[in-house]
Amino acid sequence: MEEECFDLAPGSTVADLLETVLSVERPEPPAGTPLLPRILSRSSFLLNEVAVRDHSVVLNADDVVDVLPPFAGG
C-alpha cells in the first residue's frame, strides 16, 4: 500500500485533493499501464472508510482518502 500526504488549504474539497495529486510530477508508468488521470477518473474513493461520490465534499485536517482503482475479478 502506497501512501501520500498533502497539506491542503482549509476548505479544500476532494476535487481539490485530486487536482493536487495530479499536479505532482511522476515518472512514466510501465508500458501498458494507464496514466494516473485515467485511473483516477475511473476510481472510487473512501473518505475515512466511507464511500464518497461527491467530490465537492470538504476535507478536514487528518481526513484519509483512499483510492480504489478499477479492478477485474469476481
C-alpha positions in Angstrom: 0.0 0.0 0.0 1.4 3.3 -1.0 0.6 6.5 0.9 1.0 10.1 0.2 0.2 13.1 2.4 -0.8 16.5 1.2 -1.2 19.8 3.1 -4.3 21.5 1.7 -5.8 24.9 2.4 -8.8 24.9 4.8 -12.0 24.3 2.9 -10.4 22.2 0.3 -12.5 19.5 -1.3 -12.0 16.0 -2.6 -11.8 17.6 -6.1 -9.1 19.9 -4.9 -7.2 17.0 -3.5 -7.4 15.1 -6.8 -6.2 18.2 -8.6 -3.2 18.4 -6.2 -2.4 14.7 -6.7 -2.4 15.2 -10.5 -0.1 18.2 -10.3 2.7 16.1 -8.8 5.4 15.2 -11.4 5.7 11.5 -11.6 7.8 9.1 -13.7 6.1 7.4 -16.7 4.3 4.3 -15.7 5.4 0.9 -17.1 4.3 0.1 -20.6 0.7 -0.9 -20.8 -0.2 0.9 -17.5 -2.8 3.6 -17.8 -1.8 7.2 -16.9 -2.9 8.4 -13.4 -5.6 10.8 -14.7 -7.4 7.9 -16.4 -7.0 5.7 -13.3 -8.4 8.4 -11.0 -11.3 9.2 -13.4 -12.4 5.6 -13.1 -11.7 5.0 -9.4 -13.9 5.0 -6.4 -13.0 6.9 -3.2 -13.4 6.4 0.5 -13.3 9.3 2.9 -12.4 8.0 6.4 -13.6 4.5 5.3 -16.9 5.7 3.9 -17.7 5.8 0.2 -17.7 9.3 -1.2 -19.0 10.1 -4.7 -19.5 13.9 -4.3 -16.1 15.5 -5.0 -17.3 18.8 -3.6 -17.2 17.3 0.0 -14.9 19.5 2.2 -12.0 17.7 3.8 -10.9 18.2 7.4 -7.5 18.0 8.9 -6.3 14.4 9.3 -9.0 13.0 6.9 -8.0 9.9 5.0 -9.0 9.5 1.4 -8.5 6.0 -0.1 -8.4 5.5 -3.8 -9.9 2.2 -5.1 -8.8 1.8 -8.7 -10.9 -0.2 -11.0 -10.1 -3.9 -11.0 -11.4 -7.0 -12.6 -12.5 -10.2 -10.9 -15.4 -11.7 -9.2 
